[in-house]
Amino acid sequence: TPAGDFAIAGLVRTDPQIGEAFTLLTVPPGPDITPYHNRQIALLGPSDWRDWLTGSASSMQLLQPSRAGELRVGSA
């Protein structure tokens, strides 16, 4: 979200043999990313955090490309 909070969707697995492992999920690119890459990190807005963590919404519903204008390229 522009100038807002977001989280990156991921999965964590704990295995007694290897310890903790994680992966960050990707989705098809939204319009802001398409000129640069064919995938983008799956971003979740604050209203989706609880649904992601509890599994109360489907991943197909939550894991969507960002909408046009949500991401901006800038410099500090």
ChimeraX attribute file (.defattr): number of C-alpha atoms within 10 A of each C-alpha:
attribute: neighborCount
match mode: 1-to-1
recipient: residues
	/A:1	15
	/A:2	9
	/A:3	8
	/A:4	8
	/A:5	10
	/A:6	15
	/A:7	13
	/A:8	14
	/A:9	19
	/A:10	15
	/A:11	11
	/A:12	10
	/A:13	11
	/A:14	10
	/A:15	9
	/A:16	7
	/A:17	6
	/A:18	8
	/A:19	8
	/A:20	10
	/A:21	10
	/A:22	10
	/A:23	10
	/A:24	12
	/A:25	15
	/A:26	17
	/A:27	15
	/A:28	17
	/A:29	20
	/A:30	20
	/A:31	15
	/A:32	18
	/A:33	20
	/A:34	12
	/A:35	9
	/A:36	10
	/A:37	11
	/A:38	11
	/A:39	15
	/A:40	19
	/A:41	20
	/A:42	20
	/A:43	23
	/A:44	21
	/A:45	13
	/A:46	13
	/A:47	9
	/A:48	16
	/A:49	16
	/A:50	11
	/A:51	15
	/A:52	17
	/A:53	12
	/A:54	8
	/A:55	10
	/A:56	10
	/A:57	13
	/A:58	10
	/A:59	12
	/A:60	7
	/A:61	8
	/A:62	17
	/A:63	18
	/A:64	18
	/A:65	20
	/A:66	21
	/A:67	13
	/A:68	11
	/A:69	11
	/A:70	13
	/A:71	15
	/A:72	12
	/A:73	6
	/A:74	5
	/A:75	4
	/A:76	2
